[in-house]
Amino acid sequence: CEFRTTVVRELHEAADFEEIGAWIEGAERYFLQAFTDRDTVVYENFHAPARECMESYAAVVRKTVPNTALRGL
């Protein structure tokens, strides 16, 4: 199985990914995917984080889930 999180700039910070990494420690793979605004999104004014933020979040999780990658950038 794989784990994934859709990352939203307004909702996530590095500490969230420390917690997620602890929850799924030892998982085979984990993906951080950038938020994409669509007409089906209920809330307005959400954005994808910058690539640099996504990369830093992935680095945090790689401490416990080495096979962490980015999607949607």
C-alpha positions, -999 to +999 in steps of 0.1 A: +000+000+000+010+036-002+002+066+019-003+101+005-012+136+017-026+164-004-006+194+008-024+227+012-003+258+019-029+273+043-034+240+062+001+224+066+034+232+082+066+212+089+054+200+123+025+182+106+049+161+086+069+152+117+037+138+132+027+120+099+061+105+096+058+091+132+024+077+124+034+058+093+070+050+102+083+021+083+057+025+055+069+012+020+062+045+004+046+079+010+037+107-014+032+144-009+009+157-036+004+194-043-031+207-039-049+215-072-078+238-071-109+225-089-146+234-091-153+205-068-133+220-039-158+232-013-135+259+002-120+289-016-086+304-013-065+273-009-032+270-027-004+246-034+028+252-014+059+263-033+082+235-045+107+244-018+082+239+009+071+205-005+108+194-007+114+205+029+083+186+041+095+155+022+129+158+038+112+158+073+093+126+065+123+108+050+137+105+085+111+078+092+099+069+057+129+069+034+108+063+002+090+096+003+084+114-030+066+144-045+037+144-069+019+170-089+046+196-092 
